[in-house]
Amino acid sequence: MSLNEVKANTDAVISEIKGDARFISRITSIGLTPGCRVSVIKNDKNRPVLLYSRDTMIAVNRMECAGILVQ
């Protein structure tokens, strides 16, 4: 399932990141890598997904979340 499908107040582990080299480089530079545990704090429709990972709050665009697959 993709990251934008995870409900709020739920933990997940990133299994794969799909996209072009620029997207993958940017996402991994902020600490979202395969095997990384994330907590979805807020996931409202038409809003960025708010994540907590590696002691950092991160807001990720919903379209970009579609390329981040989680378990």
CHARMM internal coordinates of N, CA and C (Angstrom, degrees):
IC EDIT
DIST 1 N 1 CA 1.4464
DIST 1 CA 1 C 1.5224
ANGL 1 N 1 CA 1 C 108.12
DIST 1 C 2 N 1.3087
ANGL 1 CA 1 C 2 N 116.27
DIHE 1 N 1 CA 1 C 2 N 154.20
DIST 2 N 2 CA 1.4604
ANGL 1 C 2 N 2 CA 119.68
DIHE 1 CA 1 C 2 N 2 CA -179.49
DIST 2 CA 2 C 1.5267
ANGL 2 N 2 CA 2 C 110.30
DIHE 1 C 2 N 2 CA 2 C -89.36
DIST 2 C 3 N 1.3132
ANGL 2 CA 2 C 3 N 115.22
DIHE 2 N 2 CA 2 C 3 N 162.06
DIST 3 N 3 CA 1.4606
ANGL 2 C 3 N 3 CA 121.24
DIHE 2 CA 2 C 3 N 3 CA -174.79
DIST 3 CA 3 C 1.5273
ANGL 3 N 3 CA 3 C 112.15
DIHE 2 C 3 N 3 CA 3 C -62.82
DIST 3 C 4 N 1.3412
ANGL 3 CA 3 C 4 N 117.88
DIHE 3 N 3 CA 3 C 4 N -31.28
DIST 4 N 4 CA 1.4585
ANGL 3 C 4 N 4 CA 118.95
DIHE 3 CA 3 C 4 N 4 CA -178.85
DIST 4 CA 4 C 1.5302
ANGL 4 N 4 CA 4 C 112.96
DIHE 3 C 4 N 4 CA 4 C -74.65
DIST 4 C 5 N 1.3320
ANGL 4 CA 4 C 5 N 118.26
DIHE 4 N 4 CA 4 C 5 N -5.35
DIST 5 N 5 CA 1.4661
ANGL 4 C 5 N 5 CA 122.34
DIHE 4 CA 4 C 5 N 5 CA 177.11
DIST 5 CA 5 C 1.5270
ANGL 5 N 5 CA 5 C 112.76
DIHE 4 C 5 N 5 CA 5 C -95.21
DIST 5 C 6 N 1.3301
ANGL 5 CA 5 C 6 N 117.51
DIHE 5 N 5 CA 5 C 6 N -9.82
DIST 6 N 6 CA 1.4601
ANGL 5 C 6 N 6 CA 121.57
DIHE 5 CA 5 C 6 N 6 CA -177.74
DIST 6 CA 6 C 1.5269
ANGL 6 N 6 CA 6 C 108.91
DIHE 5 C 6 N 6 CA 6 C -75.62
DIST 6 C 7 N 1.3040
ANGL 6 CA 6 C 7 N 116.21
DIHE 6 N 6 CA 6 C 7 N 134.13
DIST 7 N 7 CA 1.4663
ANGL 6 C 7 N 7 CA 121.20
DIHE 6 CA 6 C 7 N 7 CA -178.78
DIST 7 CA 7 C 1.5322
ANGL 7 N 7 CA 7 C 110.66
DIHE 6 C 7 N 7 CA 7 C -75.97
DIST 7 C 8 N 1.3208
ANGL 7 CA 7 C 8 N 115.53
DIHE 7 N 7 CA 7 C 8 N 157.83
DIST 8 N 8 CA 1.4626
ANGL 7 C 8 N 8 CA 121.55
DIHE 7 CA 7 C 8 N 8 CA 178.84
DIST 8 CA 8 C 1.5263
ANGL 8 N 8 CA 8 C 110.31
DIHE 7 C 8 N 8 CA 8 C -61.92
DIST 8 C 9 N 1.3229
ANGL 8 CA 8 C 9 N 115.86
DIHE 8 N 8 CA 8 C 9 N 152.00
DIST 9 N 9 CA 1.4674
ANGL 8 C 9 N 9 CA 123.52
DIHE 8 CA 8 C 9 N 9 CA -179.81
DIST 9 CA 9 C 1.5272
ANGL 9 N 9 CA 9 C 112.69
DIHE 8 C 9 N 9 CA 9 C 62.20
DIST 9 C 10 N 1.3208
ANGL 9 CA 9 C 10 N 115.91
DIHE 9 N 9 CA 9 C 10 N 34.95
DIST 10 N 10 CA 1.4592
ANGL 9 C 10 N 10 CA 122.38
DIHE 9 CA 9 C 10 N 10 CA -179.86
DIST 10 CA 10 C 1.5251
ANGL 10 N 10 CA 10 C 109.32
DIHE 9 C 10 N 10 CA 10 C -127.25
DIST 10 C 11 N 1.3304
ANGL 10 CA 10 C 11 N 116.20
DIHE 10 N 10 CA 10 C 11 N 142.82
DIST 11 N 11 CA 1.4635
ANGL 10 C 11 N 11 CA 121.27
DIHE 10 CA 10 C 11 N 11 CA 175.64
DIST 11 CA 11 C 1.5179
ANGL 11 N 11 CA 11 C 109.44
DIHE 10 C 11 N 11 CA 11 C -96.82
DIST 11 C 12 N 1.3265
ANGL 11 CA 11 C 12 N 115.51
DIHE 11 N 11 CA 11 C 12 N 150.74
DIST 12 N 12 CA 1.4612
ANGL 11 C 12 N 12 CA 121.65
DIHE 11 CA 11 C 12 N 12 CA 177.46
DIST 12 CA 12 C 1.5272
ANGL 12 N 12 CA 12 C 108.14
DIHE 11 C 12 N 12 CA 12 C -150.38
DIST 12 C 13 N 1.3289
ANGL 12 CA 12 C 13 N 115.52
DIHE 12 N 12 CA 12 C 13 N 164.31
DIST 13 N 13 CA 1.4636
ANGL 12 C 13 N 13 CA 121.65
DIHE 12 CA 12 C 13 N 13 CA 176.63
DIST 13 CA 13 C 1.5238
ANGL 13 N 13 CA 13 C 107.50
DIHE 12 C 13 N 13 CA 13 C -120.51
DIST 13 C 14 N 1.3295
ANGL 13 CA 13 C 14 N 116.31
DIHE 13 N 13 CA 13 C 14 N 129.63
DIST 14 N 14 CA 1.4628
ANGL 13 C 14 N 14 CA 120.46
DIHE 13 CA 13 C 14 N 14 CA 179.90
DIST 14 CA 14 C 1.5247
ANGL 14 N 14 CA 14 C 108.74
DIHE 13 C 14 N 14 CA 14 C -69.53
DIST 14 C 15 N 1.3315
ANGL 14 CA 14 C 15 N 115.70
DIHE 14 N 14 CA 14 C 15 N 126.47
DIST 15 N 15 CA 1.4597
ANGL 14 C 15 N 15 CA 119.94
DIHE 14 CA 14 C 15 N 15 CA -179.33
DIST 15 CA 15 C 1.5265
ANGL 15 N 15 CA 15 C 112.04
DIHE 14 C 15 N 15 CA 15 C -104.25
DIST 15 C 16 N 1.3335
ANGL 15 CA 15 C 16 N 117.11
DIHE 15 N 15 CA 15 C 16 N -30.75
DIST 16 N 16 CA 1.4617
ANGL 15 C 16 N 16 CA 119.83
DIHE 15 CA 15 C 16 N 16 CA -177.39
DIST 16 CA 16 C 1.5198
ANGL 16 N 16 CA 16 C 109.46
DIHE 15 C 16 N 16 CA 16 C -160.12
DIST 16 C 17 N 1.3339
ANGL 16 CA 16 C 17 N 116.04
DIHE 16 N 16 CA 16 C 17 N 149.63
DIST 17 N 17 CA 1.4622
ANGL 16 C 17 N 17 CA 121.69
DIHE 16 CA 16 C 17 N 17 CA 175.53
DIST 17 CA 17 C 1.5172
ANGL 17 N 17 CA 17 C 107.29
DIHE 16 C 17 N 17 CA 17 C -122.85
DIST 17 C 18 N 1.3459
ANGL 17 CA 17 C 18 N 115.44
DIHE 17 N 17 CA 17 C 18 N 122.28
DIST 18 N 18 CA 1.4627
ANGL 17 C 18 N 18 CA 120.77
DIHE 17 CA 17 C 18 N 18 CA -179.01
DIST 18 CA 18 C 1.5193
ANGL 18 N 18 CA 18 C 108.99
DIHE 17 C 18 N 18 CA 18 C -112.63
DIST 18 C 19 N 1.3247
ANGL 18 CA 18 C 19 N 115.40
DIHE 18 N 18 CA 18 C 19 N 139.65
DIST 19 N 19 CA 1.4564
ANGL 18 C 19 N 19 CA 120.22
DIHE 18 CA 18 C 19 N 19 CA 177.89
DIST 19 CA 19 C 1.5107
ANGL 19 N 19 CA 19 C 110.71
DIHE 18 C 19 N 19 CA 19 C 153.79
DIST 19 C 20 N 1.3324
ANGL 19 CA 19 C 20 N 115.16
DIHE 19 N 19 CA 19 C 20 N -176.18
DIST 20 N 20 CA 1.4556
ANGL 19 C 20 N 20 CA 118.93
DIHE 19 CA 19 C 20 N 20 CA 179.44
DIST 20 CA 20 C 1.5313
ANGL 20 N 20 CA 20 C 110.08
DIHE 19 C 20 N 20 CA 20 C -76.85
DIST 20 C 21 N 1.3103
ANGL 20 CA 20 C 21 N 115.65
DIHE 20 N 20 CA 20 C 21 N 171.41
DIST 21 N 21 CA 1.4650
ANGL 20 C 21 N 21 CA 121.25
DIHE 20 CA 20 C 21 N 21 CA -175.21
DIST 21 CA 21 C 1.5233
ANGL 21 N 21 CA 21 C 111.82
DIHE 20 C 21 N 21 CA 21 C -60.54
DIST 21 C 22 N 1.3172
ANGL 21 CA 21 C 22 N 117.90
DIHE 21 N 21 CA 21 C 22 N -37.04
DIST 22 N 22 CA 1.4727
ANGL 21 C 22 N 22 CA 121.19
DIHE 21 CA 21 C 22 N 22 CA -179.88
DIST 22 CA 22 C 1.5258
ANGL 22 N 22 CA 22 C 111.01
DIHE 21 C 22 N 22 CA 22 C -64.57
DIST 22 C 23 N 1.3293
ANGL 22 CA 22 C 23 N 116.52
DIHE 22 N 22 CA 22 C 23 N -44.90
DIST 23 N 23 CA 1.4665
ANGL 22 C 23 N 23 CA 121.35
DIHE 22 CA 22 C 23 N 23 CA 179.25
DIST 23 CA 23 C 1.5274
ANGL 23 N 23 CA 23 C 110.83
DIHE 22 C 23 N 23 CA 23 C -63.12
DIST 23 C 24 N 1.3170
ANGL 23 CA 23 C 24 N 116.90
DIHE 23 N 23 CA 23 C 24 N -47.97
DIST 24 N 24 CA 1.4649
ANGL 23 C 24 N 24 CA 121.00
DIHE 23 CA 23 C 24 N 24 CA -179.12
DIST 24 CA 24 C 1.5221
ANGL 24 N 24 CA 24 C 110.69
DIHE 23 C 24 N 24 CA 24 C -61.89
DIST 24 C 25 N 1.3301
ANGL 24 CA 24 C 25 N 116.95
DIHE 24 N 24 CA 24 C 25 N -41.41
DIST 25 N 25 CA 1.4645
ANGL 24 C 25 N 25 CA 121.07
DIHE 24 CA 24 C 25 N 25 CA 179.19
DIST 25 CA 25 C 1.5256
ANGL 25 N 25 CA 25 C 110.88
DIHE 24 C 25 N 25 CA 25 C -62.51
DIST 25 C 26 N 1.3209
ANGL 25 CA 25 C 26 N 117.06
DIHE 25 N 25 CA 25 C 26 N -43.59
DIST 26 N 26 CA 1.4612
ANGL 25 C 26 N 26 CA 120.72
DIHE 25 CA 25 C 26 N 26 CA -177.98
DIST 26 CA 26 C 1.5236
ANGL 26 N 26 CA 26 C 111.61
DIHE 25 C 26 N 26 CA 26 C -68.47
DIST 26 C 27 N 1.3273
ANGL 26 CA 26 C 27 N 117.31
DIHE 26 N 26 CA 26 C 27 N -43.45
DIST 27 N 27 CA 1.4634
ANGL 26 C 27 N 27 CA 121.38
DIHE 26 CA 26 C 27 N 27 CA -178.71
DIST 27 CA 27 C 1.5331
ANGL 27 N 27 CA 27 C 110.67
DIHE 26 C 27 N 27 CA 27 C -66.47
DIST 27 C 28 N 1.3211
ANGL 27 CA 27 C 28 N 117.51
DIHE 27 N 27 CA 27 C 28 N -43.27
DIST 28 N 28 CA 1.4629
ANGL 27 C 28 N 28 CA 119.36
DIHE 27 CA 27 C 28 N 28 CA 179.91
DIST 28 CA 28 C 1.5311
ANGL 28 N 28 CA 28 C 111.57
DIHE 27 C 28 N 28 CA 28 C -69.94
DIST 28 C 29 N 1.3269
ANGL 28 CA 28 C 29 N 117.69
DIHE 28 N 28 CA 28 C 29 N -28.41
DIST 29 N 29 CA 1.4718
ANGL 28 C 29 N 29 CA 119.96
DIHE 28 CA 28 C 29 N 29 CA 179.39
DIST 29 CA 29 C 1.5264
ANGL 29 N 29 CA 29 C 112.17
DIHE 28 C 29 N 29 CA 29 C -68.90
DIST 29 C 30 N 1.3308
ANGL 29 CA 29 C 30 N 118.09
DIHE 29 N 29 CA 29 C 30 N -23.07
DIST 30 N 30 CA 1.4665
ANGL 29 C 30 N 30 CA 120.15
DIHE 29 CA 29 C 30 N 30 CA 177.11
DIST 30 CA 30 C 1.5322
ANGL 30 N 30 CA 30 C 111.42
DIHE 29 C 30 N 30 CA 30 C -93.06
DIST 30 C 31 N 1.3278
ANGL 30 CA 30 C 31 N 116.33
DIHE 30 N 30 CA 30 C 31 N 4.95
DIST 31 N 31 CA 1.4587
ANGL 30 C 31 N 31 CA 119.86
DIHE 30 CA 30 C 31 N 31 CA 172.96
DIST 31 CA 31 C 1.5111
ANGL 31 N 31 CA 31 C 115.97
DIHE 30 C 31 N 31 CA 31 C 101.10
DIST 31 C 32 N 1.3263
ANGL 31 CA 31 C 32 N 118.14
DIHE 31 N 31 CA 31 C 32 N 1.95
DIST 32 N 32 CA 1.4587
ANGL 31 C 32 N 32 CA 120.21
DIHE 31 CA 31 C 32 N 32 CA 178.40
DIST 32 CA 32 C 1.5239
ANGL 32 N 32 CA 32 C 108.63
DIHE 31 C 32 N 32 CA 32 C -91.63
DIST 32 C 33 N 1.3214
ANGL 32 CA 32 C 33 N 115.47
DIHE 32 N 32 CA 32 C 33 N 98.83
DIST 33 N 33 CA 1.4572
ANGL 32 C 33 N 33 CA 122.00
DIHE 32 CA 32 C 33 N 33 CA -177.84
DIST 33 CA 33 C 1.5290
ANGL 33 N 33 CA 33 C 109.38
DIHE 32 C 33 N 33 CA 33 C -125.07
DIST 33 C 34 N 1.3403
ANGL 33 CA 33 C 34 N 117.65
DIHE 33 N 33 CA 33 C 34 N 159.54
DIST 34 N 34 CA 1.4682
ANGL 33 C 34 N 34 CA 118.81
DIHE 33 CA 33 C 34 N 34 CA 176.36
DIST 34 CA 34 C 1.5312
ANGL 34 N 34 CA 34 C 110.84
DIHE 33 C 34 N 34 CA 34 C -56.69
DIST 34 C 35 N 1.3305
ANGL 34 CA 34 C 35 N 115.86
DIHE 34 N 34 CA 34 C 35 N 135.94
DIST 35 N 35 CA 1.4554
ANGL 34 C 35 N 35 CA 121.87
DIHE 34 CA 34 C 35 N 35 CA -177.60
DIST 35 CA 35 C 1.5204
ANGL 35 N 35 CA 35 C 113.24
DIHE 34 C 35 N 35 CA 35 C 93.60
DIST 35 C 36 N 1.3178
ANGL 35 CA 35 C 36 N 117.26
DIHE 35 N 35 CA 35 C 36 N -10.32
DIST 36 N 36 CA 1.4596
ANGL 35 C 36 N 36 CA 122.53
DIHE 35 CA 35 C 36 N 36 CA -178.27
DIST 36 CA 36 C 1.5314
ANGL 36 N 36 CA 36 C 109.92
DIHE 35 C 36 N 36 CA 36 C -78.01
DIST 36 C 37 N 1.3285
ANGL 36 CA 36 C 37 N 116.39
DIHE 36 N 36 CA 36 C 37 N 133.56
DIST 37 N 37 CA 1.4744
ANGL 36 C 37 N 37 CA 121.57
DIHE 36 CA 36 C 37 N 37 CA 176.82
DIST 37 CA 37 C 1.5221
ANGL 37 N 37 CA 37 C 108.71
DIHE 36 C 37 N 37 CA 37 C -86.72
DIST 37 C 38 N 1.3407
ANGL 37 CA 37 C 38 N 116.24
DIHE 37 N 37 CA 37 C 38 N 132.04
DIST 38 N 38 CA 1.4671
ANGL 37 C 38 N 38 CA 121.74
DIHE 37 CA 37 C 38 N 38 CA 177.50
DIST 38 CA 38 C 1.5223
ANGL 38 N 38 CA 38 C 109.33
DIHE 37 C 38 N 38 CA 38 C -125.97
DIST 38 C 39 N 1.3190
ANGL 38 CA 38 C 39 N 115.69
DIHE 38 N 38 CA 38 C 39 N 149.67
DIST 39 N 39 CA 1.4644
ANGL 38 C 39 N 39 CA 122.26
DIHE 38 CA 38 C 39 N 39 CA 173.41
DIST 39 CA 39 C 1.5160
ANGL 39 N 39 CA 39 C 107.20
DIHE 38 C 39 N 39 CA 39 C -114.65
DIST 39 C 40 N 1.3205
ANGL 39 CA 39 C 40 N 116.35
DIHE 39 N 39 CA 39 C 40 N 122.45
DIST 40 N 40 CA 1.4614
ANGL 39 C 40 N 40 CA 120.21
DIHE 39 CA 39 C 40 N 40 CA 177.52
DIST 40 CA 40 C 1.5237
ANGL 40 N 40 CA 40 C 107.29
DIHE 39 C 40 N 40 CA 40 C -82.05
DIST 40 C 41 N 1.3159
ANGL 40 CA 40 C 41 N 116.54
DIHE 40 N 40 CA 40 C 41 N 115.69
DIST 41 N 41 CA 1.4538
ANGL 40 C 41 N 41 CA 122.44
DIHE 40 CA 40 C 41 N 41 CA -178.21
DIST 41 CA 41 C 1.5256
ANGL 41 N 41 CA 41 C 110.58
DIHE 40 C 41 N 41 CA 41 C -86.63
DIST 41 C 42 N 1.3204
ANGL 41 CA 41 C 42 N 115.65
DIHE 41 N 41 CA 41 C 42 N -46.06
DIST 42 N 42 CA 1.4582
ANGL 41 C 42 N 42 CA 120.72
DIHE 41 CA 41 C 42 N 42 CA -177.69
DIST 42 CA 42 C 1.5137
ANGL 42 N 42 CA 42 C 109.31
DIHE 41 C 42 N 42 CA 42 C -142.73
DIST 42 C 43 N 1.3270
ANGL 42 CA 42 C 43 N 117.05
DIHE 42 N 42 CA 42 C 43 N 133.62
DIST 43 N 43 CA 1.4569
ANGL 42 C 43 N 43 CA 121.78
DIHE 42 CA 42 C 43 N 43 CA 179.57
DIST 43 CA 43 C 1.5231
ANGL 43 N 43 CA 43 C 108.86
DIHE 42 C 43 N 43 CA 43 C -142.45
DIST 43 C 44 N 1.3263
ANGL 43 CA 43 C 44 N 115.56
DIHE 43 N 43 CA 43 C 44 N 74.00
DIST 44 N 44 CA 1.4611
ANGL 43 C 44 N 44 CA 121.75
DIHE 43 CA 43 C 44 N 44 CA 178.93
DIST 44 CA 44 C 1.5180
ANGL 44 N 44 CA 44 C 109.74
DIHE 43 C 44 N 44 CA 44 C -91.41
DIST 44 C 45 N 1.3150
ANGL 44 CA 44 C 45 N 116.15
DIHE 44 N 44 CA 44 C 45 N 149.18
DIST 45 N 45 CA 1.4693
ANGL 44 C 45 N 45 CA 120.51
DIHE 44 CA 44 C 45 N 45 CA 177.15
DIST 45 CA 45 C 1.5236
ANGL 45 N 45 CA 45 C 109.54
DIHE 44 C 45 N 45 CA 45 C -61.38
DIST 45 C 46 N 1.3336
ANGL 45 CA 45 C 46 N 115.93
DIHE 45 N 45 CA 45 C 46 N 143.49
DIST 46 N 46 CA 1.4654
ANGL 45 C 46 N 46 CA 123.79
DIHE 45 CA 45 C 46 N 46 CA 177.19
DIST 46 CA 46 C 1.5258
ANGL 46 N 46 CA 46 C 114.28
DIHE 45 C 46 N 46 CA 46 C 61.43
DIST 46 C 47 N 1.3246
ANGL 46 CA 46 C 47 N 117.42
DIHE 46 N 46 CA 46 C 47 N 21.67
DIST 47 N 47 CA 1.4584
ANGL 46 C 47 N 47 CA 122.72
DIHE 46 CA 46 C 47 N 47 CA 176.75
DIST 47 CA 47 C 1.5189
ANGL 47 N 47 CA 47 C 108.68
DIHE 46 C 47 N 47 CA 47 C -131.13
DIST 47 C 48 N 1.3282
ANGL 47 CA 47 C 48 N 118.36
DIHE 47 N 47 CA 47 C 48 N 156.47
DIST 48 N 48 CA 1.4652
ANGL 47 C 48 N 48 CA 119.48
DIHE 47 CA 47 C 48 N 48 CA 173.72
DIST 48 CA 48 C 1.5278
ANGL 48 N 48 CA 48 C 110.75
DIHE 47 C 48 N 48 CA 48 C -62.27
DIST 48 C 49 N 1.3265
ANGL 48 CA 48 C 49 N 116.20
DIHE 48 N 48 CA 48 C 49 N 152.58
DIST 49 N 49 CA 1.4622
ANGL 48 C 49 N 49 CA 121.67
DIHE 48 CA 48 C 49 N 49 CA 177.55
DIST 49 CA 49 C 1.5242
ANGL 49 N 49 CA 49 C 107.67
DIHE 48 C 49 N 49 CA 49 C -83.80
DIST 49 C 50 N 1.3224
ANGL 49 CA 49 C 50 N 116.69
DIHE 49 N 49 CA 49 C 50 N 127.76
DIST 50 N 50 CA 1.4561
ANGL 49 C 50 N 50 CA 121.95
DIHE 49 CA 49 C 50 N 50 CA -179.17
DIST 50 CA 50 C 1.5220
ANGL 50 N 50 CA 50 C 108.60
DIHE 49 C 50 N 50 CA 50 C -97.48
DIST 50 C 51 N 1.3455
ANGL 50 CA 50 C 51 N 116.23
DIHE 50 N 50 CA 50 C 51 N 120.61
DIST 51 N 51 CA 1.4571
ANGL 50 C 51 N 51 CA 123.13
DIHE 50 CA 50 C 51 N 51 CA -175.80
DIST 51 CA 51 C 1.5151
ANGL 51 N 51 CA 51 C 110.99
DIHE 50 C 51 N 51 CA 51 C -117.83
DIST 51 C 52 N 1.3165
ANGL 51 CA 51 C 52 N 115.44
DIHE 51 N 51 CA 51 C 52 N 156.27
DIST 52 N 52 CA 1.4610
ANGL 51 C 52 N 52 CA 122.09
DIHE 51 CA 51 C 52 N 52 CA 169.90
DIST 52 CA 52 C 1.5158
ANGL 52 N 52 CA 52 C 106.95
DIHE 51 C 52 N 52 CA 52 C -124.22
DIST 52 C 53 N 1.3194
ANGL 52 CA 52 C 53 N 116.17
DIHE 52 N 52 CA 52 C 53 N 120.16
DIST 53 N 53 CA 1.4558
ANGL 52 C 53 N 53 CA 120.69
DIHE 52 CA 52 C 53 N 53 CA -178.83
DIST 53 CA 53 C 1.5177
ANGL 53 N 53 CA 53 C 109.60
DIHE 52 C 53 N 53 CA 53 C -152.04
DIST 53 C 54 N 1.3168
ANGL 53 CA 53 C 54 N 116.43
DIHE 53 N 53 CA 53 C 54 N 135.57
DIST 54 N 54 CA 1.4703
ANGL 53 C 54 N 54 CA 122.28
DIHE 53 CA 53 C 54 N 54 CA 177.45
DIST 54 CA 54 C 1.5288
ANGL 54 N 54 CA 54 C 111.99
DIHE 53 C 54 N 54 CA 54 C 51.97
DIST 54 C 55 N 1.3333
ANGL 54 CA 54 C 55 N 116.21
DIHE 54 N 54 CA 54 C 55 N 48.23
DIST 55 N 55 CA 1.4634
ANGL 54 C 55 N 55 CA 123.60
DIHE 54 CA 54 C 55 N 55 CA 177.84
DIST 55 CA 55 C 1.5294
ANGL 55 N 55 CA 55 C 113.47
DIHE 54 C 55 N 55 CA 55 C 61.74
DIST 55 C 56 N 1.3317
ANGL 55 CA 55 C 56 N 117.34
DIHE 55 N 55 CA 55 C 56 N 28.35
DIST 56 N 56 CA 1.4584
ANGL 55 C 56 N 56 CA 121.72
DIHE 55 CA 55 C 56 N 56 CA -178.63
DIST 56 CA 56 C 1.5223
ANGL 56 N 56 CA 56 C 110.30
DIHE 55 C 56 N 56 CA 56 C -139.27
DIST 56 C 57 N 1.3302
ANGL 56 CA 56 C 57 N 116.54
DIHE 56 N 56 CA 56 C 57 N 138.73
DIST 57 N 57 CA 1.4602
ANGL 56 C 57 N 57 CA 122.01
DIHE 56 CA 56 C 57 N 57 CA 172.03
DIST 57 CA 57 C 1.5180
ANGL 57 N 57 CA 57 C 107.51
DIHE 56 C 57 N 57 CA 57 C -88.87
DIST 57 C 58 N 1.3320
ANGL 57 CA 57 C 58 N 116.83
DIHE 57 N 57 CA 57 C 58 N 132.06
DIST 58 N 58 CA 1.4555
ANGL 57 C 58 N 58 CA 122.03
DIHE 57 CA 57 C 58 N 58 CA -176.49
DIST 58 CA 58 C 1.5223
ANGL 58 N 58 CA 58 C 108.77
DIHE 57 C 58 N 58 CA 58 C -132.31
DIST 58 C 59 N 1.3202
ANGL 58 CA 58 C 59 N 117.27
DIHE 58 N 58 CA 58 C 59 N 133.50
DIST 59 N 59 CA 1.4576
ANGL 58 C 59 N 59 CA 122.23
DIHE 58 CA 58 C 59 N 59 CA 172.91
DIST 59 CA 59 C 1.5241
ANGL 59 N 59 CA 59 C 107.37
DIHE 58 C 59 N 59 CA 59 C -105.68
DIST 59 C 60 N 1.3416
ANGL 59 CA 59 C 60 N 116.02
DIHE 59 N 59 CA 59 C 60 N 123.83
DIST 60 N 60 CA 1.4620
ANGL 59 C 60 N 60 CA 120.84
DIHE 59 CA 59 C 60 N 60 CA -177.49
DIST 60 CA 60 C 1.5289
ANGL 60 N 60 CA 60 C 108.67
DIHE 59 C 60 N 60 CA 60 C -120.55
DIST 60 C 61 N 1.3172
ANGL 60 CA 60 C 61 N 115.92
DIHE 60 N 60 CA 60 C 61 N 132.95
DIST 61 N 61 CA 1.4537
ANGL 60 C 61 N 61 CA 122.97
DIHE 60 CA 60 C 61 N 61 CA 178.15
DIST 61 CA 61 C 1.5306
ANGL 61 N 61 CA 61 C 110.56
DIHE 60 C 61 N 61 CA 61 C -55.27
DIST 61 C 62 N 1.3225
ANGL 61 CA 61 C 62 N 118.10
DIHE 61 N 61 CA 61 C 62 N 139.54
DIST 62 N 62 CA 1.4654
ANGL 61 C 62 N 62 CA 122.06
DIHE 61 CA 61 C 62 N 62 CA -178.37
DIST 62 CA 62 C 1.5284
ANGL 62 N 62 CA 62 C 112.25
DIHE 61 C 62 N 62 CA 62 C -59.45
DIST 62 C 63 N 1.3286
ANGL 62 CA 62 C 63 N 117.70
DIHE 62 N 62 CA 62 C 63 N -38.00
DIST 63 N 63 CA 1.4681
ANGL 62 C 63 N 63 CA 120.60
DIHE 62 CA 62 C 63 N 63 CA 179.50
DIST 63 CA 63 C 1.5298
ANGL 63 N 63 CA 63 C 110.19
DIHE 62 C 63 N 63 CA 63 C -64.92
DIST 63 C 64 N 1.3196
ANGL 63 CA 63 C 64 N 116.85
DIHE 63 N 63 CA 63 C 64 N -37.71
DIST 64 N 64 CA 1.4562
ANGL 63 C 64 N 64 CA 120.73
DIHE 63 CA 63 C 64 N 64 CA 179.22
DIST 64 CA 64 C 1.5195
ANGL 64 N 64 CA 64 C 111.27
DIHE 63 C 64 N 64 CA 64 C -70.91
DIST 64 C 65 N 1.3195
ANGL 64 CA 64 C 65 N 116.69
DIHE 64 N 64 CA 64 C 65 N -32.71
DIST 65 N 65 CA 1.4770
ANGL 64 C 65 N 65 CA 120.57
DIHE 64 CA 64 C 65 N 65 CA 179.55
DIST 65 CA 65 C 1.5177
ANGL 65 N 65 CA 65 C 111.54
DIHE 64 C 65 N 65 CA 65 C -62.75
DIST 65 C 66 N 1.3116
ANGL 65 CA 65 C 66 N 117.40
DIHE 65 N 65 CA 65 C 66 N -25.36
DIST 66 N 66 CA 1.4560
ANGL 65 C 66 N 66 CA 120.63
DIHE 65 CA 65 C 66 N 66 CA 179.58
DIST 66 CA 66 C 1.5326
ANGL 66 N 66 CA 66 C 111.48
DIHE 65 C 66 N 66 CA 66 C -64.12
DIST 66 C 67 N 1.3391
ANGL 66 CA 66 C 67 N 117.64
DIHE 66 N 66 CA 66 C 67 N -25.12
DIST 67 N 67 CA 1.4528
ANGL 66 C 67 N 67 CA 121.80
DIHE 66 CA 66 C 67 N 67 CA 179.40
DIST 67 CA 67 C 1.5138
ANGL 67 N 67 CA 67 C 114.12
DIHE 66 C 67 N 67 CA 67 C -90.17
DIST 67 C 68 N 1.3401
ANGL 67 CA 67 C 68 N 117.24
DIHE 67 N 67 CA 67 C 68 N 0.44
DIST 68 N 68 CA 1.4547
ANGL 67 C 68 N 68 CA 121.41
DIHE 67 CA 67 C 68 N 68 CA 179.82
DIST 68 CA 68 C 1.5218
ANGL 68 N 68 CA 68 C 107.58
DIHE 67 C 68 N 68 CA 68 C -109.15
DIST 68 C 69 N 1.3255
ANGL 68 CA 68 C 69 N 116.60
DIHE 68 N 68 CA 68 C 69 N 109.77
DIST 69 N 69 CA 1.4692
ANGL 68 C 69 N 69 CA 121.47
DIHE 68 CA 68 C 69 N 69 CA -177.29
DIST 69 CA 69 C 1.5207
ANGL 69 N 69 CA 69 C 109.79
DIHE 68 C 69 N 69 CA 69 C -94.31
DIST 69 C 70 N 1.3388
ANGL 69 CA 69 C 70 N 115.94
DIHE 69 N 69 CA 69 C 70 N 139.01
DIST 70 N 70 CA 1.4613
ANGL 69 C 70 N 70 CA 121.57
DIHE 69 CA 69 C 70 N 70 CA -176.39
DIST 70 CA 70 C 1.5191
ANGL 70 N 70 CA 70 C 110.68
DIHE 69 C 70 N 70 CA 70 C -130.75
DIST 70 C 71 N 1.3297
ANGL 70 CA 70 C 71 N 114.33
DIHE 70 N 70 CA 70 C 71 N 164.89
DIST 71 N 71 CA 1.4632
ANGL 70 C 71 N 71 CA 121.90
DIHE 70 CA 70 C 71 N 71 CA 175.59
DIST 71 CA 71 C 1.5122
ANGL 71 N 71 CA 71 C 108.47
DIHE 70 C 71 N 71 CA 71 C -114.53
END
COOR INIT
IC SEED 1 N 1 CA 1 C
IC BUILD
